[in-house]
Amino acid sequence: MKLVRYYVLLLLPFMLMVACNNKEEENPRQLLASESSKTWIANRETDAAGDEQRLNDDEREQKMVFYANGAFQILNNAEFQTGRWNYNEAQKELEITFDDRQNVKEVFHVQELENDKLVLHASDGSTMRMKPE
């Protein structure tokens, strides 16, 4: 279950619009997935109380790849999972559905989304900070 939460947290960044100082707002899909794809890795996690949680080796090596066509992959060692993502711009929420569990939708609130930073807030109150690879 913890692995699923990380996957979902990785997906949220591309869905958030970011307004930079004196810059036009950027397309959140492009921030998340770039022109064709973008790989994100976990940088830091906090629990619901705001206490920092130490990432284990598997979590540090896990990569989440967002594709501009709405697909995603989570790579962890030799294993991977696939699915679809969607960003609800009005709610600033990232929704992901795994191909092997289509009846389950994970939803994350996107707190920050920049070209070099993604912060996702899960329903359990935890927060995942990600950076591009």
N, C-alpha and C positions, 0 to 999 in steps of 0.2 A: 504494500500500500504506500510505503514511503517513496518507493521508486516511481509510482504513478504520480504522486504529488510533485516530485521534481520535474517530471515530464511536462506536466501542466504548467508549472511555474516557468519553465523555459519558453513556453509558447506565448505567454502574455505580452512580452515586450513589443512585438511587431504590431500589436493592435492599438497601441496608444499613440495619439497625436502629441507632438511636442512643439511648443512654441518657444523659439529661441529669441534672445534679445535682438531686436531690430532685424529679424529674419522672418521670412514667410513660414507659415506652418508647413511641416513636412508630412508627407503621406505616411501614416503609421504602417501600412503594409510594406512600403519600401524600406522603412527603418527596420522592420522585423526580418524581412526576407530579401532585401536588396533587389537588384534587377532580376535575378533568377533564383538564388538561394543564399542563405547566410547561416553560419554555424555559431551557436551560443554554448557557453560552458558556465557552470555554476561558480560563483565567486564567493558568496556568503549567504548564510541562512540564519534567520532568527525564528524563535518559537512565538507562540501567541502572546507571551509576556514580554517579548522584545529582547530576550536573552539570546546571545549568539550561540549557534549550534555548530559544532566542529564537523566539517565535511570529511567523510571517510575516503579512502583511496578510490573506491569504485565511483563514488559521487563526483570526485574531482576529474576522473577520466571520462565521465559520461558527457556526450555531446548531443545537442538537439539541433537538428537542421530544419529550418523553415524554408519552404519553396514558395515562390511567387504564385504558383497555381493553386495554393491552398492545401497542399500536402505537407506532411512533416515526417521525419524519422528521428528516432532516439537511438543513438549508438552507445553501447556499453560493452566494452571488450569485443568479443566476437558475436554478440547478440544485438538484435535491433528490433524495434517496434515501429509500425507505421500507422498513419491515420490522416485525418483532415483537421484543419483549423479554420476558425472564422473569428473575425474581430467585430464586436458590436461597438461601433464608434460612439453612439449616444450614451451607452452605459460604461464605456471604457473597460469592456470585459473581453477576455480571450476565452473562446470556447474551443475545446479539443475533443475529438472523438477518435478512439483507437479502432483500427480495422477489425481487430479480433474481439472487440466489445462495443459494437455499434449501438447498443441500447444504453450505454453509459456515456454521459457527457460531463466532462470536467470543465468548470468555469473559474477563471481567475480574474481578479480586479487588477488592472494595469496601473500601478502607482506612478511609474516613470518609464518613459521610452525615449531614448536618444540613440544616436548612431553607435555609441560605444557603451551604453548602459541600458539594462532592462530590470525593472523591479516589479515582481508579481506578488500579489497578496492572495493567499488561499482561503477557502471557506473556514478552515480550522484556526485562522488567525495568524498562521505562520507567513513569513515573507522570504522570498528567494531573490537574491541579486545575481544578475548574470552579466557576462561580458562576451563580446565576440571573440572567436578564436583567432 
